[in-house]
Amino acid sequence: MSEHFQQVDVRRLRNGHGAKWGMTEDGVIPAWVADMDFGIPPAVEKAIHAVASAQDLGYPYWPDGDPIAASFQTRMKKLHGWEPELEGTRIYSDLIQVLQVMIEHSTSPGDGIAIHVPTYPPFLASIHRSGRRLIPLPMKSTDEGWQLESEAELLGRLAESGCRMMILVNPQNPSGRVFTPDELSTIANVAEQLDLVVFSDEIHAELAYEGRVHTPFASLRPDTARRTITATSPTKTFNIAGIRVGVAHIGCDSVLQRLDDEPLDYFGQPSNMSRAAAVAAWEQSDEWLRALKGVLSENRELVSSWAEGHSDRIAYSAPEAGYLAWFDFTRAGNSGQAPADYFETMARVKLSPGAEFSQFTGVDTESFARLNFATSRSNLLEVLSRLDRALTPMRR
Ligand SMILES: Cc1ncc(COP(=O)(O)O)c(C=O)c1O
């Protein structure tokens, strides 16, 4: 199975409709958007074919309930011992939509929404556009890796801020942190004291590396369950972002009530094909996932030893989950350009620009860039050697 992950079909990727390769100039290796260069699990491919063969593409009709909701419930119970209720589960088309819907239905214009920074850029844009106030919670880079603020610091920042919602991304993007139950308890305490809704994005949870255990925020204790909206999807783990599926579990009754007051078709819904693919991913693709995690783990080691070899120029803590590496190039010197721009020109490798991960917040992540290492070993070696060659001439 792991050979499947060592053959990256560049022609297929270049000719397809994925943004990662499609939006990257010929000759430049894309290592930006969080899609993996691998294929999809065989069971997912089979499930999509089965829908097409049965020509089952009429308007969706699931009299016994949405199969994604049932599959989500079973998966959460199996992986984390947490059993989300079907009544509180809603299906959408992706997590940005889920966040926007939940902002609209659990806060009002002018309310504060807190989020740890750096973070997934579309979330910052979504809050910014919503007419709510973005309250950045800066993460701290320490010798032990990226850390959250203490309870006292959080309370000091949020107590008089008019904050109504906190967005937690766990595992975090781009730092790759998997927050411990103690860290989550700190957030739960603050949420309890300030009566916040917590939006917990857990889309990277299944990609936690050995030794790290993901804890669903809603499972922490009964009071967190009642104030948490959990958002997830099989899309990241199983490399199927194009199927467009997002799952939300809403623990707050008032938010559920407001959602239920909307017209039935207001939010849209995934296709029958997307549903079949999502269920096949969660229910029949564990062997594929095991092999994937082995490959990602090796790639992560490779990136760590590469960064270690450049520790005079790069500050880096390896992710505890996921396939994204967040590099600080402050010590590399000033090339006169943001690192992602510099490396695209000089190394012909496309990284995600650091500044986007703190846009609209005033936090400065300009000297950072994010590398996606979900590719074959040979492609990753080529990426790292191209970066090597461009790092050396950077002015210090
Ligand atoms: C933290 C996080 N949340 C949400 C998403 C969006 O995922 P999707 O488009 O599959 O809903 C991503 C994508 O990279 C992500 O990293």
The ligand as a Gaussian input file, in Angstrom:
#p B3LYP/6-31G(d) Opt

LIG

0 1
 C       -7.890000      24.127000      10.089000
 C       -8.690000      23.973000       8.833000
 N      -10.013000      24.111000       8.898000
 C      -10.771000      23.994000       7.792000
 C      -10.211000      23.732000       6.557000
 C      -11.120000      23.635000       5.365000
 O      -11.346000      22.322000       4.972000
 P      -12.517000      21.994000       3.953000
 O      -12.382000      22.967000       2.818000
 O      -12.300000      20.590000       3.508000
 O      -13.808000      22.166000       4.669000
 C       -8.831000      23.572000       6.461000
 C       -8.206000      23.341000       5.162000
 O       -7.011000      23.298000       5.008000
 C       -8.049000      23.702000       7.627000
 O       -6.720000      23.554000       7.608000

